Amino acid sequence: MLDINIISFSVLLLILLLILAIGSLEVYFHNKSIKNIPIRIHVNGIRGKSSVVRLIAAALRESGMKTFAKTTGTSPCIINDKGNDIGIHRLRSATIGEQIKLMRYFAKQSIDALVIECMAVNPQYQWVSEHKIIKSTVGVITNVRRDHLDEMGSTEKQIAYSISNTIPFNSSVVTSEKKHLDVFENIAKKRFSIIKSSDLSQIKNDYVENFPYIEHPENIALALKVCQEIGVDKKTALSGMLKTNPDSGALIVLNIIRNNKKNEFISAFAANDPDSTLKVWNLLKNKSSNKKCIFLNTRDDRRYRTIQLISLIYKNIKPNLLIIRGENVSSLINDYNDDKVQTKLFDMNASEDTLVDYITSLENYFVVGIGNMVGWGENFLQKLKEYKA
């Protein structure tokens, strides 16, 4: 019996040593991959991450740097050194382990720079993403918004602390966040890093108008500051950004014509928290003289977000027409007695074709889609684009 116990212990010890050896090799090869990527830019924040990644990458390519990028936005993809999107097809749910494999891939491409979007939401995973996987030479934080409340905290300040997990050691961090800048500065100081703020005044309206899609000036200013931090001049950076291939969630005006009825549609589904939605609305509302319409596509498992967005619509946006796809929203609407906002409700069983038929039956409306994009929303957009002028 004693011999059996000794053998069992020896086998377990051998297995443990083998696991430790494999783990050590993994760490060794991963750190080797990191060293083969001289410039590593890690982009975190609540809104605008994918757009900022694309803008920075385009500017760096313009400067002559061989640059790869990776986004986890509406449609996750790798952006190669030619600016072409390579879709990432996952067989299971996304995990931060994906970043480890991709770091090895990027290291083999002999690149000068990598711009990568943080794909973690959980604060602990955000810390691992930065300090174990990416180890950025420049950190980027877009902003703090009220989203992912169940994972990142119920207040903006708590969310700011969660996001600060990706502030690197002994480096610099560029941000466009103003309200919670003190949180980032305190964390950065403890990590011997420096926080630098972007300057919105560097971006002129006539330049922004040159984009083939609607881009937020804040995103452009942030990307510019990052590029300047690593030695790219303003003229080159801004020239490169105009060549950005937009994310599938970018703000693009679709001119829709069906049965001689004309409408305009903008997908703002990517801005699915109240603060970002209002910011997008303020950016868009003067783009058209047509009647204003909001199409809200809800999610059953994000009831709190539906409540927030309906409140925002009635109190701040006040469109001529509100279209909602969702369950049990009548009671929420009844809380607001506003005869000036016409409403049209569809339940969750309503198909993409049903909503496309209704929206294209309107005439001279400027329709902004907000809420949930994934799945149903993506299919809806594809069907709506069939009537693009």
C-alpha positions as CSV (number, residue, x, y, z in Angstrom):
1,M,0.0,0.0,0.0
2,L,2.9,2.4,0.9
3,D,4.5,1.7,-2.5
4,I,1.3,2.5,-4.3
5,N,1.0,5.8,-2.4
6,I,4.6,6.7,-3.2
7,I,4.0,5.9,-6.9
8,S,0.8,7.9,-7.0
9,F,2.5,10.9,-5.3
10,S,5.4,10.6,-7.8
11,V,3.1,10.6,-10.8
12,L,1.2,13.6,-9.5
13,L,4.5,15.4,-8.8
14,L,5.7,14.6,-12.3
15,I,2.4,15.9,-13.8
16,L,2.7,19.1,-11.8
17,L,6.3,19.7,-12.9
18,L,5.3,19.1,-16.5
19,I,2.5,21.6,-16.2
20,L,4.9,24.2,-14.7
21,A,7.4,23.5,-17.4
22,I,4.8,24.0,-20.2
23,G,3.6,27.1,-18.5
24,S,7.2,28.5,-18.3
25,L,7.7,27.8,-21.9
26,E,4.4,29.6,-22.8
27,V,5.6,32.7,-20.9
28,Y,9.0,32.6,-22.5
29,F,7.7,32.4,-26.0
30,H,5.0,35.0,-25.3
31,N,7.6,37.5,-24.0
32,K,9.7,36.8,-27.0
33,S,6.8,37.7,-29.2
34,I,6.3,40.9,-27.3
35,K,9.9,41.9,-27.8
36,N,9.5,41.4,-31.6
37,I,6.8,44.1,-31.7
38,P,8.6,47.4,-31.0
39,I,5.5,49.6,-30.7
40,R,2.4,48.2,-28.9
41,I,-0.6,50.5,-28.6
42,H,-3.4,49.1,-26.3
43,V,-6.8,50.9,-26.7
44,N,-9.3,50.7,-23.9
45,G,-12.4,52.7,-22.9
46,I,-16.2,52.4,-23.2
47,R,-16.9,53.9,-26.6
48,G,-15.0,54.5,-29.8
49,K,-12.3,51.9,-29.2
50,S,-12.6,50.3,-32.7
51,S,-12.7,53.6,-34.4
52,V,-9.6,54.9,-32.6
53,V,-7.7,51.7,-33.4
54,R,-8.5,52.1,-37.1
55,L,-7.6,55.8,-37.1
56,I,-4.2,55.2,-35.4
57,A,-3.4,52.3,-37.6
58,A,-4.2,54.2,-40.8
59,A,-2.0,57.1,-39.6
60,L,0.9,54.9,-38.8
61,R,0.7,53.2,-42.2
62,E,0.8,56.6,-43.8
63,S,4.0,57.4,-42.0
64,G,5.6,54.3,-43.5
65,M,5.5,52.0,-40.4
66,K,4.5,48.4,-41.1
67,T,1.4,48.3,-38.9
68,F,-1.1,45.6,-38.0
69,A,-4.2,46.2,-35.9
70,K,-7.0,44.2,-34.3
71,T,-10.5,45.3,-33.3
72,T,-13.2,43.6,-31.3
73,G,-16.0,45.9,-32.4
74,T,-19.2,45.1,-34.3
75,S,-17.3,42.6,-36.4
76,P,-13.9,41.5,-34.9
77,C,-11.1,41.5,-37.3
78,I,-7.4,41.9,-38.0
79,I,-6.4,44.9,-40.2
80,N,-3.2,44.1,-42.1
81,D,-0.4,46.4,-43.2
82,K,-2.3,47.2,-46.4
83,G,-5.3,48.3,-44.4
84,N,-7.4,45.3,-45.4
85,D,-9.8,43.7,-43.0
86,I,-9.4,40.0,-42.2
87,G,-12.4,38.6,-40.4
88,I,-12.0,36.6,-37.2
89,H,-14.3,33.6,-37.1
90,R,-14.7,32.1,-33.7
91,L,-15.9,28.6,-33.0
92,R,-16.8,29.5,-29.4
93,S,-17.3,32.6,-27.2
94,A,-14.5,35.2,-27.2
95,T,-11.8,35.0,-24.5
96,I,-8.7,37.0,-23.9
97,G,-6.7,33.9,-24.7
98,E,-7.3,34.9,-28.3
99,Q,-4.9,37.8,-27.8
100,I,-2.0,35.5,-26.8
101,K,-2.3,33.5,-30.1
102,L,-2.6,36.7,-32.1
103,M,0.5,38.3,-30.5
104,R,2.5,35.3,-31.8
105,Y,1.0,35.8,-35.2
106,F,1.8,39.6,-35.2
107,A,5.3,39.0,-34.1
108,K,6.0,36.7,-37.1
109,Q,4.9,39.5,-39.5
110,S,8.0,41.6,-38.6
111,I,5.9,44.7,-38.0
112,D,6.9,48.0,-36.6
113,A,3.7,48.7,-34.7
114,L,0.6,46.9,-33.4
115,V,-2.6,48.8,-32.5
116,I,-4.9,46.5,-30.5
117,E,-8.3,46.9,-28.9
118,C,-8.8,45.7,-25.3
119,M,-11.4,42.9,-25.5
120,A,-11.8,42.4,-21.8
121,V,-14.7,43.8,-19.8
122,N,-14.1,42.2,-16.4
123,P,-11.6,44.4,-14.4
124,Q,-9.4,41.4,-13.6
125,Y,-9.2,40.3,-17.2
126,Q,-8.4,43.9,-18.2
127,W,-5.4,43.8,-15.9
128,V,-4.2,40.5,-17.3
129,S,-4.7,41.8,-20.9
130,E,-2.4,44.7,-20.3
131,H,0.2,43.5,-17.8
132,K,0.6,39.9,-19.0
133,I,-0.4,39.8,-22.6
134,I,0.1,43.2,-24.4
135,K,2.5,45.1,-22.2
136,S,1.9,48.3,-24.2
137,T,4.4,50.9,-25.0
138,V,1.6,53.4,-25.3
139,G,-1.8,53.0,-23.5
140,V,-4.9,54.6,-24.8
141,I,-8.2,55.3,-22.9
142,T,-11.1,56.7,-25.0
143,N,-13.6,57.7,-22.4
144,V,-15.8,56.6,-19.4
145,R,-19.5,56.0,-20.0
146,R,-22.3,54.3,-18.0
147,D,-22.1,50.8,-19.5
148,H,-21.3,47.2,-18.4
149,L,-22.7,48.2,-15.0
150,D,-22.9,44.6,-13.9
151,E,-19.2,43.9,-14.5
152,M,-17.4,47.2,-14.2
153,G,-19.3,49.0,-11.5
154,S,-22.5,50.9,-10.9
155,T,-21.0,54.4,-11.0
156,E,-18.9,56.2,-13.6
157,K,-16.0,56.5,-11.0
158,Q,-16.1,52.7,-10.4
159,I,-16.0,52.2,-14.2
160,A,-13.0,54.6,-14.5
161,Y,-11.1,52.5,-11.9
162,S,-12.0,49.3,-13.8
163,I,-10.7,50.8,-17.1
164,S,-7.5,52.0,-15.3
165,N,-6.4,48.4,-15.0
166,T,-4.9,48.8,-18.5
167,I,-2.7,51.7,-17.5
168,P,0.8,50.4,-18.1
169,F,3.9,50.7,-15.9
170,N,6.7,53.1,-16.9
171,S,5.0,54.3,-20.0
172,S,2.5,57.0,-21.2
173,V,-1.2,56.9,-21.6
174,V,-3.2,59.1,-23.9
175,T,-6.9,59.9,-23.2
176,S,-9.7,62.1,-24.2
177,E,-11.5,61.6,-20.9
178,K,-11.9,64.8,-18.9
179,K,-14.4,64.1,-16.1
180,H,-12.4,61.2,-14.5
181,L,-8.9,62.3,-15.5
182,D,-7.9,62.5,-11.8
183,V,-8.6,58.7,-11.4
184,F,-6.3,57.9,-14.3
185,E,-3.6,60.3,-13.1
186,N,-3.5,58.8,-9.6
187,I,-3.2,55.3,-10.9
188,A,-0.6,56.3,-13.5
189,K,1.5,58.0,-10.9
190,K,1.7,54.8,-8.8
191,R,2.8,52.9,-12.0
192,F,5.4,55.6,-12.9
193,S,3.5,56.4,-16.1
194,I,2.3,59.8,-17.5
195,I,-1.2,60.7,-18.5
196,K,-1.5,62.9,-21.6
197,S,-4.7,64.5,-22.8
198,S,-5.8,64.9,-26.4
199,D,-6.6,68.4,-27.7
200,L,-9.9,68.7,-29.5
201,S,-9.0,72.2,-30.8
202,Q,-6.4,70.5,-33.1
203,I,-9.2,69.1,-35.3
204,K,-11.1,71.6,-37.5
205,N,-14.7,71.0,-38.7
206,D,-13.7,71.4,-42.4
207,Y,-11.2,68.5,-41.9
208,V,-13.8,66.2,-40.3
209,E,-16.2,66.8,-43.2
210,N,-13.6,65.2,-45.5
211,F,-14.3,61.7,-44.0
212,P,-16.4,59.4,-46.2
213,Y,-18.3,58.5,-43.0
214,I,-19.3,60.4,-39.9
215,E,-16.4,60.3,-37.4
216,H,-16.3,61.8,-34.0
217,P,-13.8,64.7,-33.7
218,E,-12.9,63.4,-30.2
219,N,-11.7,60.1,-31.8
220,I,-9.6,61.9,-34.4
221,A,-8.0,64.2,-31.8
222,L,-7.2,61.2,-29.6
223,A,-5.6,59.2,-32.5
224,L,-3.6,62.3,-33.5
225,K,-2.2,62.7,-30.0
226,V,-1.2,59.0,-29.9
227,C,0.6,59.3,-33.3
228,Q,2.4,62.5,-32.2
229,E,3.6,60.6,-29.0
230,I,5.4,58.1,-31.2
231,G,6.9,60.6,-33.6
232,V,4.4,60.9,-36.5
233,D,3.9,64.5,-37.6
234,K,0.4,66.0,-37.6
235,K,0.1,66.5,-41.4
236,T,1.1,62.8,-42.1
237,A,-1.2,61.5,-39.4
238,L,-4.3,63.5,-40.5
239,S,-3.7,62.5,-44.1
240,G,-3.5,58.8,-43.2
241,M,-6.7,59.0,-41.1
242,L,-8.8,60.1,-44.1
243,K,-7.9,56.7,-45.7
244,T,-9.3,54.8,-42.7
245,N,-11.5,51.8,-43.6
246,P,-14.4,52.3,-41.2
247,D,-15.7,49.7,-38.8
248,S,-19.0,48.1,-39.7
249,G,-20.6,50.0,-36.8
250,A,-19.4,53.4,-38.1
251,L,-21.9,56.2,-38.7
252,I,-22.7,56.1,-42.4
253,V,-25.8,57.8,-43.9
254,L,-27.9,55.4,-46.0
255,N,-30.1,57.1,-48.5
256,I,-33.0,54.6,-48.8
257,I,-35.5,54.6,-51.7
258,R,-38.4,52.2,-52.1
259,N,-41.6,52.7,-54.0
260,N,-40.5,56.2,-54.7
261,K,-40.4,57.0,-51.0
262,K,-37.1,58.5,-49.8
263,N,-35.7,58.3,-46.3
264,E,-32.3,58.5,-44.6
265,F,-31.0,55.9,-42.1
266,I,-28.0,56.0,-39.8
267,S,-26.9,53.0,-37.8
268,A,-25.9,54.3,-34.3
269,F,-26.3,50.8,-32.7
270,A,-22.7,50.8,-31.6
271,A,-23.4,53.7,-29.2
272,N,-25.7,51.7,-27.0
273,D,-25.4,53.5,-23.7
274,P,-27.3,56.7,-22.9
275,D,-24.4,59.2,-22.8
276,S,-22.9,58.0,-26.1
277,T,-26.3,57.8,-27.7
278,L,-27.0,61.4,-26.8
279,K,-23.6,62.5,-28.0
280,V,-24.2,60.8,-31.4
281,W,-27.7,62.4,-31.6
282,N,-26.3,65.8,-31.0
283,L,-23.7,65.1,-33.7
284,L,-26.3,64.0,-36.2
285,K,-29.5,66.0,-35.6
286,N,-28.6,68.9,-37.8
287,K,-27.4,66.7,-40.7
288,S,-30.8,66.5,-42.2
289,S,-34.0,68.7,-42.5
290,N,-36.2,65.6,-42.7
291,K,-38.6,64.6,-39.9
292,K,-36.7,62.8,-37.0
293,C,-37.2,59.2,-36.1
294,I,-35.5,56.9,-33.6
295,F,-35.6,53.1,-34.0
296,L,-34.7,51.4,-30.7
297,N,-33.9,47.7,-31.0
298,T,-33.8,46.3,-27.4
299,R,-32.4,43.2,-25.7
300,D,-34.4,41.1,-23.2
301,D,-31.4,40.6,-21.0
302,R,-30.6,44.4,-20.8
303,R,-33.8,45.7,-19.4
304,Y,-32.0,48.5,-17.4
305,R,-30.5,49.8,-20.7
306,T,-33.9,49.8,-22.4
307,I,-35.3,51.9,-19.5
308,Q,-32.3,54.3,-19.7
309,L,-32.7,54.8,-23.5
310,I,-36.4,55.3,-23.4
311,S,-36.0,57.9,-20.7
312,L,-33.3,59.6,-22.9
313,I,-35.5,59.6,-26.0
314,Y,-38.4,61.3,-24.3
315,K,-36.5,63.7,-22.2
316,N,-33.6,64.7,-24.5
317,I,-34.1,63.6,-28.1
318,K,-37.9,64.1,-28.6
319,P,-38.2,62.7,-32.1
320,N,-41.3,63.0,-34.3
321,L,-41.5,59.2,-34.4
322,L,-40.3,56.5,-32.1
323,I,-40.1,52.9,-33.3
324,I,-39.4,50.2,-30.7
325,R,-38.7,46.5,-31.1
326,G,-39.0,44.8,-27.7
327,E,-41.1,43.1,-25.1
328,N,-43.2,44.7,-22.4
329,V,-42.3,48.3,-23.3
330,S,-45.8,49.7,-23.3
331,S,-45.7,50.3,-19.5
332,L,-42.4,52.1,-19.9
333,I,-43.8,54.4,-22.5
334,N,-46.9,55.2,-20.5
335,D,-44.6,56.8,-17.9
336,Y,-44.1,59.6,-20.4
337,N,-47.2,61.6,-21.5
338,D,-45.9,63.2,-24.7
339,D,-48.3,63.5,-27.6
340,K,-45.7,65.1,-29.7
341,V,-43.8,61.8,-30.0
342,Q,-45.7,59.3,-32.2
343,T,-44.8,55.6,-31.2
344,K,-44.9,52.4,-33.1
345,L,-44.2,49.1,-31.2
346,F,-43.1,45.7,-32.5
347,D,-42.6,42.7,-30.3
348,M,-39.3,40.6,-30.3
349,N,-40.9,38.2,-32.8
350,A,-41.0,40.9,-35.5
351,S,-38.7,39.9,-38.3
352,E,-36.1,42.0,-40.0
353,D,-38.3,42.2,-43.1
354,T,-41.2,43.5,-41.1
355,L,-39.2,46.4,-39.7
356,V,-37.6,47.1,-43.1
357,D,-41.1,47.2,-44.7
358,Y,-42.3,49.6,-42.1
359,I,-39.3,52.0,-42.2
360,T,-39.3,52.0,-46.0
361,S,-43.0,52.8,-46.0
362,L,-42.2,56.1,-44.3
363,E,-41.4,59.2,-46.3
364,N,-38.9,62.0,-45.7
365,Y,-37.7,60.7,-42.4
366,F,-34.2,60.8,-40.9
367,V,-34.1,57.5,-39.0
368,V,-31.4,56.8,-36.4
369,G,-31.0,53.2,-35.2
370,I,-29.9,52.7,-31.6
371,G,-29.8,49.9,-29.1
372,N,-28.6,46.4,-29.9
373,M,-26.7,45.6,-33.0
374,V,-25.6,42.0,-32.7
375,G,-27.5,39.3,-34.5
376,W,-30.9,40.6,-35.4
377,G,-29.6,44.2,-35.9
378,E,-26.9,43.1,-38.3
379,N,-29.4,41.1,-40.4
380,F,-31.8,44.0,-40.4
381,L,-29.1,46.4,-41.7
382,Q,-28.1,44.0,-44.5
383,K,-31.7,43.8,-45.6
384,L,-32.2,47.6,-45.4
385,K,-29.1,48.2,-47.5
386,E,-30.9,46.4,-50.4
387,Y,-32.8,49.6,-50.9
388,K,-29.8,51.9,-50.7
389,A,-29.9,54.6,-53.4
